[in-house]
Amino acid sequence: MSKMYRIAIIGCGGIANGKHMPSLAKLKNVEMVAFCDIEEERAQEAKEKYGTADAVVTTDYNELLADKTIDIVHVCTPNDSHAEITIDFLENGKHVMCEKPMAKTAVDARRMVEAAERTGMKLTVGYNNRFRSDSQYLKKVCEAGDLGDIYFSKAHAIRRRAVPTWGVFLDEEKQGGGPLIDIGTHALDLTMWMMDNYEPKVVLGSSFHKLGSRKDAANAWGPWDPEKFKVEDSAFGMIVMKNGATIMLESSWALNVTQVGEAMCTLSGTEGGADMWNGLTINGEKHSRLYEQKIEMNSGGVAFYDGETESAPDLEMRLWIDAIENDKEPVVTPKQACVVSEILEAVYESARTGKAVYFE
């Protein structure tokens, strides 16, 4: 029989309730045995909905460090605490899934990589957009070489007016930034994963706080408070890799555009290209003619049934537990996630200094 893995949830807010706990609950070989949140009521509610009858509820994760019955920890806290909590649990013999971005700073991300390597425990980061059906298909296209050498790409994370007004999203001290570190991180991770290129050479970035100071602004979640809007409302970067490949990264919570979309990429290779703007489209040249191929992601094939597909969060959690059970490398490796954090930090630094940031 498969081992029953005992999991602790650190941070029982939106991302834990929206992704981690519902998907973990579907797995037969895991049980959630501890819940920690700075608001005890939230941790208690999580236990009642997802936990075992004797699950621990606490407001201090340190109380769980020495618990040898806990196998896996999911860190779902604000960005500034990712590194500290993750490293503490790795050093106490727990495998860790940390929510994205890996850390608030590149230094902390590198510390997390070192801790995982030193302890031999598994560490992954919650870049769940890799697990979407269109992403999984496009990855196969890239791995098969159908696009050839991918030398130019765009990482898209553009919202017109969708500024998150709850939690600590607008708090630069807690989060480390705004849309770039929040949703730009997903787009960049997805793009580099498709390219299988993690060697940046130079980064040039810009960031703007042009709309965040406006009162009574149109917004998906209601007007934001300008006094609390301490982060950028949009940020952009050009990343040149060591082999010359170039990535254009665009992110915004508020920007005057009509074409919006996030966690998407556009890829251009020597043999073909791909984009995710209106579903997944592959393009290229065949028999002296250009073509576009729309990929049908529904598996049903009949008008009244779309087929059965595993959701991205469900697949993410299943493959994470499988990596632990079968001692395999997780889909999102610590080193990959660390490079994403290093590039994001370089975009912010370049925007702040007006100079390009070079990687050694």
ABEGO torsion letter per residue (X at the ends): XBBBBBBBBBEABAAAAAAAAAAAAABAABBBABBBBABAAAAAAAAAAABBAABBBBABAAAAAABAABABBBBABBAAAAAAAAAAAAAAGBBBBBBOBABABAAAAAAAAAAAAAAGBBBBBBBAAAABAAAAAAAAAAAAGAAEBBABBBBBBBBABBBBABEAAABAAAAGEBAAAAAAAAAAAAAAAAAGBABBABBBBBBBBAAAABBGBBBAAEBBBAAABABBABBBBBBBBAAGBBBBBBBBABBBBABBEBGBBBBBBAAEBBBAABEBBBBBBBGGBBBBBBBBABAAGBAABAEBBBBAAAAAAAAAAAAAAAGBBBABBAAAAAAAAAAAAAAAAAAAAGBBBBBX
